[in-house]
Amino acid sequence: MEKLISEFSIGLFFWQTVIFVILIFLLKKYAWKPILDAVNDREEGIKNALLSAEKAKEEMVSLQSDNEATLKKARAERDLLLKEAREMKQQLIEDAKDEAKSEAKKIITQAQETIQSEKNAAISDLKNQVASLSVEIAEKVLKEKLSNDKAQMDLVKNLVKDVTLK
């Protein structure tokens, strides 16, 4: 039995070797070329992809430097615009302050003039009232003092004395 198994193993080994050689021959004839062509095509595709990636990387570096230059320029323009805006704001504030001061001076001057004219009018009105009251008082006093003849004569004598003394 061992002999049978041994012969069977040898025969099996022989046939497996023959089948393997035929398989290699068939693969070489029909499969190796398409497989190698596919591998070569794949390798060429990878090389092209790597070259494209390298070109894209170089373009990205170039674009990045262009972007940085553009960004610097934009920042400089922004800073210039901000500076101009600040200066304009400061000038507007100064102009508004000057105008407000001028307007305040004008208002104060007008107010002082109005106060002075109202004061003068009030003084004039007060003088007129005092004069009117004085006249009324004098009239009443004179009426009372001059109601009798003796009082009239005394008043005239006193007035004459005052006139001569001065």
C-alpha positions as a Markdown table, in Angstrom:
| # | Residue | x | y | z |
|---|---|---|---|---|
| 1 | Met | 0.0 | 0.0 | 0.0 |
| 2 | Glu | 2.8 | 2.2 | 0.7 |
| 3 | Lys | 4.2 | 1.5 | -2.6 |
| 4 | Leu | 0.9 | 2.4 | -4.2 |
| 5 | Ile | 0.7 | 5.6 | -2.3 |
| 6 | Ser | 4.3 | 6.3 | -3.2 |
| 7 | Glu | 3.7 | 5.7 | -6.9 |
| 8 | Phe | 0.5 | 7.7 | -6.7 |
| 9 | Ser | 2.4 | 10.6 | -5.1 |
| 10 | Ile | 5.2 | 10.4 | -7.7 |
| 11 | Gly | 2.6 | 10.3 | -10.5 |
| 12 | Leu | 0.7 | 13.1 | -8.9 |
| 13 | Phe | 3.9 | 15.1 | -8.6 |
| 14 | Phe | 4.8 | 14.4 | -12.2 |
| 15 | Trp | 1.3 | 15.5 | -13.5 |
| 16 | Gln | 1.3 | 18.6 | -11.3 |
| 17 | Thr | 4.7 | 19.6 | -12.7 |
| 18 | Val | 3.5 | 19.0 | -16.3 |
| 19 | Ile | 0.4 | 21.0 | -15.6 |
| 20 | Phe | 2.4 | 23.7 | -14.0 |
| 21 | Val | 4.8 | 23.9 | -17.0 |
| 22 | Ile | 1.9 | 24.1 | -19.4 |
| 23 | Leu | 0.2 | 26.7 | -17.3 |
| 24 | Ile | 3.5 | 28.8 | -17.3 |
| 25 | Phe | 3.8 | 28.3 | -21.1 |
| 26 | Leu | 0.1 | 29.4 | -21.6 |
| 27 | Leu | 0.5 | 32.4 | -19.2 |
| 28 | Lys | 3.7 | 33.4 | -21.0 |
| 29 | Lys | 2.1 | 33.2 | -24.4 |
| 30 | Tyr | -1.3 | 34.7 | -23.6 |
| 31 | Ala | -1.3 | 36.4 | -20.2 |
| 32 | Trp | 2.2 | 37.8 | -19.5 |
| 33 | Lys | 2.2 | 40.2 | -22.4 |
| 34 | Pro | -1.2 | 41.8 | -21.5 |
| 35 | Ile | -0.3 | 41.8 | -17.8 |
| 36 | Leu | 3.1 | 43.4 | -18.5 |
| 37 | Asp | 1.4 | 45.8 | -20.8 |
| 38 | Ala | -1.1 | 46.7 | -18.1 |
| 39 | Val | 1.7 | 47.1 | -15.5 |
| 40 | Asn | 3.7 | 49.2 | -17.9 |
| 41 | Asp | 0.6 | 51.3 | -18.8 |
| 42 | Arg | -0.1 | 51.7 | -15.1 |
| 43 | Glu | 3.5 | 52.6 | -14.4 |
| 44 | Glu | 3.4 | 55.2 | -17.2 |
| 45 | Gly | 0.1 | 56.6 | -15.8 |
| 46 | Ile | 1.7 | 56.9 | -12.3 |
| 47 | Lys | 4.7 | 58.7 | -13.8 |
| 48 | Asn | 2.4 | 61.1 | -15.7 |
| 49 | Ala | 0.3 | 61.6 | -12.5 |
| 50 | Leu | 3.5 | 62.3 | -10.5 |
| 51 | Leu | 4.7 | 64.8 | -13.2 |
| 52 | Ser | 1.2 | 66.4 | -13.2 |
| 53 | Ala | 1.3 | 66.6 | -9.4 |
| 54 | Glu | 4.7 | 68.1 | -9.5 |
| 55 | Lys | 3.6 | 70.7 | -12.0 |
| 56 | Ala | 0.5 | 71.4 | -9.9 |
| 57 | Lys | 2.7 | 71.8 | -6.9 |
| 58 | Glu | 5.0 | 74.3 | -8.7 |
| 59 | Glu | 1.9 | 76.2 | -9.9 |
| 60 | Met | 0.6 | 76.2 | -6.3 |
| 61 | Val | 3.9 | 77.6 | -5.1 |
| 62 | Ser | 3.8 | 80.2 | -7.8 |
| 63 | Leu | 0.1 | 81.0 | -7.1 |
| 64 | Gln | 0.9 | 81.2 | -3.4 |
| 65 | Ser | 3.7 | 83.7 | -3.9 |
| 66 | Asp | 1.3 | 85.7 | -6.2 |
| 67 | Asn | -1.4 | 85.5 | -3.6 |
| 68 | Glu | 1.0 | 86.7 | -0.9 |
| 69 | Ala | 2.1 | 89.6 | -3.1 |
| 70 | Thr | -1.5 | 90.5 | -3.8 |
| 71 | Leu | -2.4 | 90.1 | -0.1 |
| 72 | Lys | 0.5 | 92.4 | 0.8 |
| 73 | Lys | -0.7 | 94.9 | -1.8 |
| 74 | Ala | -4.2 | 94.7 | -0.5 |
| 75 | Arg | -3.1 | 95.2 | 3.1 |
| 76 | Ala | -1.0 | 98.2 | 2.1 |
| 77 | Glu | -4.0 | 99.7 | 0.3 |
| 78 | Arg | -6.3 | 98.9 | 3.3 |
| 79 | Asp | -3.8 | 100.6 | 5.6 |
| 80 | Leu | -3.6 | 103.6 | 3.4 |
| 81 | Leu | -7.4 | 103.8 | 3.2 |
| 82 | Leu | -7.7 | 103.5 | 7.0 |
| 83 | Lys | -5.0 | 106.2 | 7.4 |
| 84 | Glu | -6.9 | 108.5 | 5.0 |
| 85 | Ala | -10.2 | 107.7 | 6.8 |
| 86 | Arg | -8.6 | 108.5 | 10.2 |
| 87 | Glu | -7.2 | 111.8 | 8.9 |
| 88 | Met | -10.5 | 112.7 | 7.3 |
| 89 | Lys | -12.3 | 111.9 | 10.5 |
| 90 | Gln | -9.9 | 114.0 | 12.5 |
| 91 | Gln | -10.3 | 116.9 | 10.1 |
| 92 | Leu | -14.1 | 116.6 | 10.2 |
| 93 | Ile | -13.9 | 116.6 | 14.0 |
| 94 | Glu | -11.6 | 119.6 | 14.1 |
| 95 | Asp | -13.9 | 121.5 | 11.6 |
| 96 | Ala | -17.0 | 120.6 | 13.6 |
| 97 | Lys | -15.2 | 121.8 | 16.8 |
| 98 | Asp | -14.2 | 125.1 | 15.1 |
| 99 | Glu | -17.7 | 125.6 | 13.7 |
| 100 | Ala | -19.2 | 124.8 | 17.1 |
| 101 | Lys | -16.9 | 127.3 | 18.8 |
| 102 | Ser | -17.7 | 129.9 | 16.3 |
| 103 | Glu | -21.4 | 129.2 | 16.6 |
| 104 | Ala | -21.2 | 129.3 | 20.4 |
| 105 | Lys | -19.4 | 132.6 | 20.3 |
| 106 | Lys | -22.1 | 133.9 | 18.0 |
| 107 | Ile | -24.9 | 132.7 | 20.2 |
| 108 | Ile | -23.1 | 134.1 | 23.3 |
| 109 | Thr | -22.7 | 137.5 | 21.6 |
| 110 | Gln | -26.3 | 137.5 | 20.5 |
| 111 | Ala | -27.4 | 136.5 | 24.0 |
| 112 | Gln | -25.3 | 139.2 | 25.6 |
| 113 | Glu | -26.7 | 141.8 | 23.2 |
| 114 | Thr | -30.2 | 140.6 | 23.9 |
| 115 | Ile | -29.6 | 140.7 | 27.6 |
| 116 | Gln | -28.1 | 144.2 | 27.4 |
| 117 | Ser | -31.0 | 145.4 | 25.3 |
| 118 | Glu | -33.6 | 143.8 | 27.6 |
| 119 | Lys | -31.6 | 145.3 | 30.6 |
| 120 | Asn | -31.7 | 148.7 | 29.0 |
| 121 | Ala | -35.4 | 148.3 | 28.2 |
| 122 | Ala | -36.1 | 147.2 | 31.8 |
| 123 | Ile | -34.0 | 150.1 | 33.2 |
| 124 | Ser | -35.8 | 152.5 | 30.9 |
| 125 | Asp | -39.2 | 151.0 | 31.9 |
| 126 | Leu | -38.2 | 151.2 | 35.6 |
| 127 | Lys | -37.1 | 154.8 | 35.2 |
| 128 | Asn | -40.4 | 155.6 | 33.6 |
| 129 | Gln | -42.3 | 153.9 | 36.4 |
| 130 | Val | -40.2 | 155.6 | 39.1 |
| 131 | Ala | -40.7 | 159.0 | 37.3 |
| 132 | Ser | -44.4 | 158.3 | 37.1 |
| 133 | Leu | -44.6 | 157.3 | 40.7 |
| 134 | Ser | -42.5 | 160.3 | 41.7 |
| 135 | Val | -44.7 | 162.6 | 39.9 |
| 136 | Glu | -47.8 | 161.0 | 41.4 |
| 137 | Ile | -46.2 | 161.2 | 44.9 |
| 138 | Ala | -45.1 | 164.8 | 44.4 |
| 139 | Glu | -48.6 | 165.6 | 43.1 |
| 140 | Lys | -50.2 | 164.1 | 46.2 |
| 141 | Val | -47.7 | 165.8 | 48.5 |
| 142 | Leu | -48.1 | 169.1 | 46.8 |
| 143 | Lys | -51.9 | 168.8 | 46.9 |
| 144 | Glu | -51.8 | 168.0 | 50.6 |
| 145 | Lys | -49.2 | 170.8 | 51.4 |
| 146 | Leu | -50.7 | 173.3 | 49.1 |
| 147 | Ser | -54.2 | 172.8 | 50.4 |
| 148 | Asn | -53.9 | 175.7 | 52.8 |
| 149 | Asp | -52.5 | 179.1 | 52.2 |
| 150 | Lys | -50.0 | 179.1 | 55.0 |
| 151 | Ala | -48.4 | 175.9 | 53.8 |
| 152 | Gln | -48.1 | 177.3 | 50.3 |
| 153 | Met | -46.3 | 180.4 | 51.6 |
| 154 | Asp | -43.9 | 178.3 | 53.7 |
| 155 | Leu | -43.0 | 176.1 | 50.8 |
| 156 | Val | -42.3 | 179.1 | 48.5 |
| 157 | Lys | -40.1 | 180.6 | 51.2 |
| 158 | Asn | -38.1 | 177.3 | 51.6 |
| 159 | Leu | -37.6 | 177.0 | 47.8 |
| 160 | Val | -36.4 | 180.6 | 47.6 |
| 161 | Lys | -33.9 | 180.0 | 50.4 |
| 162 | Asp | -32.6 | 176.8 | 48.7 |
| 163 | Val | -32.2 | 178.7 | 45.4 |
| 164 | Thr | -30.2 | 181.5 | 46.9 |
| 165 | Leu | -28.0 | 179.3 | 48.9 |
| 166 | Lys | -26.8 | 177.2 | 46.0 |
